Amino acid sequence: MMFPEMKRVMETAGGTPTAKLGRVSRRLLAPGLVLAATLSLQADFQGSTHLVPFDEGANSYGKTTAQGPVARLQGRVDRNEIKLRYDMAGGYLHGVLEALKVPVSSQMLVFSQTSFQRERISPQSPRAIYFGDDVYIGFIPGSPLLEIAAVDPKLGGVFYTLDQTRSETPHFVRTDQCLECHASARSMGVPGFLVRSFATDERGVVDLASGVAEVNHRTPLAERWGGWYVTGTHGRQAHRGNLIGKAAFAKHEQHPDYRGNLSELKGCFDTASFPVPHSDIVALLVFEHQTHMHNFITRLNYEATLALQQYGHLNYLRSATEAFLKYLLFSEEAPLTDPIQGTSGFAAEFAALGPKDHHGRSLREFDLQTRLLKYPCSFLIYSEAFDRLPAKLKEHLYHRLWEILTGKDAAPEYQGLPPQTKQAILEILADTKPDLPEDWKNISRTKEKANYVKP
């Protein structure tokens, strides 16, 4: 779905989807056209929902060959270095998950009709989504296509389909059709990812006036997961998952725990059509954090590339970088008021990925009592997309991060992080992030030897 102003402008622009977006981007940035107001989105910084001219100049989204995980996998397939496993039940699903190292435990099930395959989706036939740090895979039993979205370190979100017909030479087809929704105010104006929460009717048709157009770790749990199945325990915390139709929402209004704390989805639909019978609550929490984080990294990459090209400096990006640091450090995270526990092995598999410092600590360790992570700094700081940000931008981000974690910056937004937690994050990064400035690493290690007390 596209908001009316963008649709009207694009219909008059002509050409391919990326060409249209390239030509209209400057018009959408015109003074007075505030897309956030139209969609009631929470802006990360002033202008963060405006469309970036991502198909122009140095960015050239449509003309640039993708280099992300799916493009690399296709190269391996073409060179006969790998054969994707195929089975009659899931087609290429298991082969793609294995090749891209995506855990099946990450499965989440959405029954709202929000995909381009929406006619195949319903509460009786949900769409499964699986994810790793840099790739998302959509699967609908019986569909002729797998949907794949990858994080390209230069381009942001790149979208593909894979024909589910068995072939000697399976081919991931890049498609820009998805950009009609996946390059909008809801994805921070860049090619990216969307997580939404809306009420649906009994068929899975979305009520766009009923929910949240963009969900991330700042969204209260009470507003999350409309249109999604959710398995796992969450105590007295209410959410909108597992509610189908007006009658279910009416019961939920009277009894907030209605359809909550489900350990299984038996009776909702035929779970045998999917690799596992879960839609894990911990996977959902991680997914919602990381999709917006990916969009933020892409937005900074595009903005910094344009700023350096035009001005040779990043002085105009101060509000964007400060907002990014707040999101990186979960400073506005919606608190958990009861413990969270999933129903699959996702939490253990995710935490085991590390990397760990020499005390065995990792940014992937969960808290799940009062917040998502024990050491609240995004694990995507290790991602290829972050590592390949422009050098001047990373230098600035590392400098500011150092000031925040050492307490030199005592801004109120970081006061929720106790000094020992800041110190732990500092030490973990110093041990595990190879591209940190040398003085940053040396000073943190010296301080650690003098002051380390295991939390």
C-alpha positions in Angstrom: 0.0 0.0 0.0 1.2 3.5 -0.9 0.2 6.7 0.7 -2.0 8.9 -1.7 0.4 11.8 -2.3 3.3 9.5 -3.3 1.0 7.4 -5.5 -0.4 10.4 -7.3 3.1 11.8 -8.0 4.5 8.5 -9.1 1.6 7.9 -11.5 2.4 11.1 -13.3 6.2 10.5 -13.3 6.3 7.5 -15.7 9.0 4.9 -16.1 10.1 2.0 -13.9 9.5 2.0 -10.1 13.1 3.0 -9.3 13.1 5.6 -12.0 9.9 7.0 -10.7 11.2 7.2 -7.2 14.3 8.9 -8.4 12.4 11.6 -10.3 9.9 12.3 -7.6 12.2 12.2 -4.6 13.0 15.9 -4.7 9.3 16.8 -5.1 8.5 14.7 -2.0 11.1 16.7 -0.1 9.4 20.0 -0.9 8.7 22.3 2.0 5.3 21.6 3.6 5.0 18.0 2.4 5.3 16.1 5.7 4.7 12.4 5.2 5.0 11.7 8.9 1.9 13.7 9.6 0.0 11.6 7.1 1.0 8.3 8.6 1.3 9.3 12.2 4.8 8.0 12.4 7.3 8.7 15.2 10.1 10.6 13.5 13.6 9.7 14.6 14.8 13.2 13.7 13.5 16.1 11.8 13.1 15.0 8.2 13.7 11.3 8.9 10.6 10.2 7.1 11.3 12.2 3.9 12.2 10.2 0.9 16.0 10.2 0.1 16.9 10.5 -3.6 18.4 7.0 -3.5 18.3 6.4 -7.3 20.3 9.5 -8.2 24.0 10.6 -8.2 26.4 8.6 -6.1 23.6 6.4 -4.7 22.2 5.0 -8.0 20.1 2.2 -6.4 18.6 0.9 -9.6 21.8 0.9 -11.6 24.1 -0.6 -8.9 24.7 -4.4 -8.8 23.8 -5.8 -5.4 26.6 -7.2 -3.3 24.7 -8.5 -0.3 24.2 -12.1 1.0 21.7 -13.2 -1.7 23.9 -11.9 -4.6 26.9 -13.8 -3.1 24.8 -16.9 -2.8 23.7 -16.6 -6.4 27.3 -16.4 -7.4 28.1 -19.6 -5.6 25.1 -21.4 -7.2 26.2 -20.1 -10.7 29.7 -21.4 -10.1 28.4 -24.8 -9.0 30.0 -24.4 -5.5 26.7 -25.1 -3.9 23.4 -26.9 -4.7 20.3 -25.6 -3.0 18.5 -28.4 -1.2 14.9 -29.0 -2.5 12.1 -30.9 -0.9 8.4 -31.3 -1.9 7.0 -29.8 1.3 9.0 -26.5 1.4 10.5 -26.3 -2.0 13.8 -24.4 -1.7 13.0 -23.0 1.7 15.2 -25.3 3.8 18.0 -25.0 1.2 17.9 -21.2 1.3 17.8 -21.1 5.1 20.8 -23.4 5.3 22.8 -21.6 2.7 22.2 -18.2 4.3 22.6 -19.5 7.8 19.2 -18.5 8.9 17.8 -20.4 11.9 14.5 -22.1 11.4 13.8 -21.2 15.1 13.5 -17.5 14.0 10.1 -18.4 12.4 7.4 -15.8 12.9 3.9 -16.1 11.4 1.8 -13.2 10.1 -1.8 -13.5 9.0 -2.5 -9.9 7.9 -2.7 -9.5 4.2 0.3 -7.2 3.8 2.5 -9.0 1.2 2.3 -8.7 -2.5 1.0 -12.3 -2.2 -1.8 -11.1 0.0 -4.4 -13.2 -1.7 -2.6 -16.3 -0.4 -2.5 -15.1 3.2 -5.2 -15.6 5.9 -5.4 -16.7 9.5 -5.7 -20.2 8.2 -2.8 -19.8 5.9 -0.3 -17.4 7.5 3.0 -16.2 6.0 6.2 -17.3 7.7 9.1 -15.0 8.0 12.6 -16.2 8.9 15.6 -13.9 9.5 19.3 -13.6 10.1 21.4 -10.5 10.7 21.3 -9.4 7.1 18.5 -11.4 5.3 14.7 -12.0 5.6 12.9 -14.9 3.9 9.1 -15.1 3.4 7.3 -18.4 2.8 3.7 -19.3 2.2 2.9 -23.0 1.9 1.7 -23.7 -1.7 3.0 -20.4 -3.1 5.1 -20.6 -6.3 7.5 -18.1 -4.9 9.8 -17.5 -2.0 10.3 -13.9 -1.0 13.7 -12.8 0.0 15.0 -9.4 1.3 18.7 -8.8 1.8 20.7 -6.0 3.4 23.1 -4.6 0.9 25.9 -2.6 2.6 25.6 0.2 0.0 22.0 0.0 -1.2 20.0 -1.0 1.9 17.1 -3.4 1.3 17.3 -5.3 -1.9 14.3 -7.6 -2.8 14.2 -10.9 -4.6 11.9 -13.8 -5.5 12.8 -17.4 -6.0 10.7 -19.7 -8.2 9.7 -22.7 -6.2 9.8 -25.0 -9.2 12.7 -27.4 -9.0 15.5 -26.4 -11.3 19.1 -27.3 -12.0 19.9 -23.6 -12.0 17.7 -21.8 -9.4 17.8 -18.0 -9.8 17.1 -15.2 -7.4 15.3 -12.5 -9.3 15.8 -9.0 -8.1 12.5 -7.0 -8.1 11.9 -3.3 -7.5 8.1 -3.8 -7.2 8.5 -4.0 -3.5 9.8 -0.5 -3.3 6.3 0.9 -3.6 6.0 0.1 0.1 9.6 -0.6 1.1 10.9 2.9 0.2 8.6 5.2 2.1 8.2 7.2 5.2 7.7 3.9 7.1 11.2 2.7 6.1 12.9 6.1 6.9 12.7 7.2 3.2 15.2 4.6 2.0 14.9 1.0 0.6 14.3 -0.9 3.8 12.0 -3.0 5.9 8.6 -2.7 7.5 7.0 -4.1 10.6 3.4 -3.1 11.2 0.6 -3.9 13.7 -3.0 -3.7 12.6 -6.3 -5.3 13.5 -7.7 -7.6 10.9 -11.0 -9.2 10.1 -11.6 -12.9 10.0 -10.0 -13.2 6.5 -6.8 -11.3 7.5 -7.9 -8.0 5.7 -6.2 -5.1 7.5 -8.0 -2.2 9.2 -5.5 0.6 8.4 -7.1 2.9 11.0 -6.6 0.5 13.8 -3.0 0.2 14.6 0.7 1.2 14.3 2.2 1.8 10.9 5.8 1.2 12.0 6.9 -1.0 14.9 10.3 -1.0 16.6 11.8 -1.5 20.1 10.2 1.8 21.2 6.7 0.6 20.6 4.8 -0.5 23.8 4.0 -4.2 23.8 0.3 -3.3 24.1 0.4 -1.9 20.6 2.4 -4.7 18.9 1.6 -7.8 16.9 -1.8 -7.0 15.5 -2.1 -9.4 12.5 0.6 -11.8 13.9 0.6 -15.1 15.7 2.7 -15.0 18.9 3.9 -17.9 21.0 5.6 -17.5 24.4 5.0 -16.2 27.9 4.9 -12.5 28.8 3.1 -12.4 32.2 0.5 -9.7 32.6 1.8 -7.7 29.7 -0.9 -7.4 27.0 -0.3 -7.4 23.3 -2.5 -7.6 20.1 -1.2 -10.9 18.7 -3.5 -13.9 18.0 -6.6 -11.7 17.7 -8.7 -12.3 14.6 -11.8 -10.2 13.9 -13.8 -7.7 15.8 -15.2 -10.2 18.4 -11.7 -11.2 19.5 -10.6 -7.5 19.9 -13.8 -6.9 21.9 -12.9 -9.7 24.3 -9.3 -8.4 24.4 -10.6 -5.0 25.5 -12.5 -6.6 28.4 -9.8 -9.1 29.2 -6.3 -7.9 28.1 -4.8 -11.4 28.6 -7.2 -12.9 26.1 -5.2 -15.1 23.5 -2.0 -14.2 25.3 0.7 -16.4 26.8 0.1 -19.2 24.2 2.6 -22.0 24.2 1.3 -23.5 20.9 -1.0 -22.6 18.0 -2.8 -25.9 17.7 -6.4 -25.2 16.6 -5.5 -21.9 14.9 -4.4 -23.5 11.6 -2.5 -26.5 10.3 0.9 -26.0 11.8 2.2 -29.1 10.0 2.6 -27.0 6.8 5.5 -25.1 8.5 8.9 -26.3 9.6 8.2 -25.6 13.2 4.9 -24.8 15.1 6.1 -21.5 16.7 5.8 -17.8 16.2 8.4 -17.0 18.8 8.0 -13.9 20.9 11.7 -13.4 21.4 12.3 -13.6 17.7 9.6 -11.0 17.2 11.3 -8.6 19.7 14.7 -9.0 18.0 13.1 -8.7 14.5 11.4 -5.4 15.4 14.6 -3.9 16.8 16.8 -4.9 13.8 14.5 -3.9 10.9 14.5 -0.3 12.1 18.2 -0.5 12.9 18.9 -1.6 9.3 16.8 1.3 8.0 18.7 3.7 10.2 22.1 2.5 9.0 21.0 2.8 5.4 19.6 6.2 5.9 22.9 7.4 7.5 24.8 5.8 4.6 22.8 7.6 2.0 22.8 10.9 3.8 26.6 10.8 4.5 27.4 9.9 1.0 25.4 12.8 -0.4 26.8 15.2 2.3 30.4 14.3 1.6 29.9 14.6 -2.1 28.2 18.0 -1.9 30.0 19.6 1.1 33.0 17.5 2.0 31.8 17.4 5.7 29.0 15.9 7.8 28.1 19.0 9.9 24.5 18.9 8.8 24.0 15.3 10.0 24.3 16.1 13.7 20.6 15.5 14.6 20.6 12.3 12.5 23.7 10.8 14.2 22.5 11.7 17.7 19.1 10.0 17.0 21.0 7.0 15.7 23.1 6.7 18.8 20.0 6.8 21.0 18.5 4.0 19.0 21.8 2.0 19.0 21.8 2.2 22.8 18.1 1.5 23.3 17.7 4.7 25.2 13.9 4.9 24.4 13.2 1.2 24.6 9.7 0.3 25.8 10.3 -1.4 29.2 9.2 -5.0 29.9 7.1 -5.3 33.1 7.1 -9.1 33.3 9.6 -11.7 32.1 9.5 -12.9 28.5 10.2 -16.5 27.4 10.0 -17.9 23.9 8.8 -21.3 22.8 11.6 -22.3 20.3 15.3 -22.5 20.5 15.8 -19.0 19.0 17.0 -17.2 22.1 19.8 -19.7 22.8 20.8 -19.9 19.1 20.9 -16.1 18.8 22.9 -15.6 22.0 25.4 -18.2 21.0 26.5 -16.3 17.9 28.6 -13.8 19.9 31.2 -12.5 19.5 32.3 -12.7 23.1 34.9 -10.7 25.0 37.5 -12.4 27.1 35.1 -12.4 30.1 32.5 -14.4 28.0 30.2 -11.4 27.6 28.3 -10.6 24.4 26.0 -7.9 23.1 23.7 -10.8 22.1 23.0 -11.8 25.7 19.3 -11.4 26.6 17.8 -9.8 29.7 14.1 -10.4 29.0 13.2 -9.3 32.5 13.0 -5.5 32.1 14.5 -5.0 28.7 15.5 -7.0 25.6 19.3 -7.2 26.0 21.5 -7.5 29.0 24.0 -5.0 27.5 21.8 -2.6 25.5 23.9 -1.8 22.4 22.7 -3.1 19.1 24.4 -6.3 17.8 24.2 -4.8 14.3 27.2 -2.7 15.2 29.0 -5.8 13.9 27.1 -5.9 10.6 28.7 -5.4 7.2 26.4 -2.5 6.6 27.7 -0.7 9.7 31.3 -1.6 8.9 31.0 -0.1 5.5 29.6 3.3 6.5 31.8 6.2 5.2 35.0 6.4 7.3 34.3 10.0 8.5 30.9 9.0 9.7 32.1 6.0 11.6 34.9 8.1 13.1 32.3 10.5 14.4 30.0 7.8 15.7 32.8 6.0 17.6 33.9 9.3 19.1 30.4 10.1 20.4 29.9 6.5 21.5 33.1 6.7 23.6 31.9 10.0 25.2 28.6 8.4 26.1 30.0 5.1 27.5 32.7 6.8 29.5 30.2 9.2 31.1 31.8 12.3 29.5 28.4 12.9 27.9 26.0 13.0 30.8 22.9 13.7 28.6 19.6 12.8 30.3 18.7 10.3 27.5 21.5 8.0 28.6 20.9 8.2 32.3 18.9 5.0 32.2 22.1 3.1 31.6 23.9 2.4 34.9 27.7 3.2 34.9 28.6 -0.5 35.2 26.4 -1.3 32.2 28.1 1.4 30.1 31.5 0.1 31.2 30.6 -3.4 30.3 29.5 -2.3 26.8 32.7 -0.3 26.4 34.8 -3.4 27.4 32.9 -5.8 25.1 33.3 -3.5 22.1 37.0 -3.0 22.9 37.5 -6.7 22.8 35.3 -7.6 19.8 35.2 -4.7 17.4 38.5 -4.7 15.3 38.0 -1.3 13.6 37.7 0.8 16.8 40.3 3.7 17.0 43.4 2.3 18.7 43.3 4.9 21.6 39.7 4.0 22.2 40.6 0.3 22.7 43.8 0.9 24.7 42.1 3.3 27.1 39.2 1.0 27.7 41.5 -2.0 28.3 43.6 0.0 30.8 40.4 1.1 32.6 39.1 -2.5 32.6 42.2 -3.9 34.3 41.9 -1.3 37.0 38.2 -1.4 37.6 36.6 -4.6 36.3 34.0 -6.1 38.6 31.9 -8.8 36.9 28.2 -7.6 36.9 
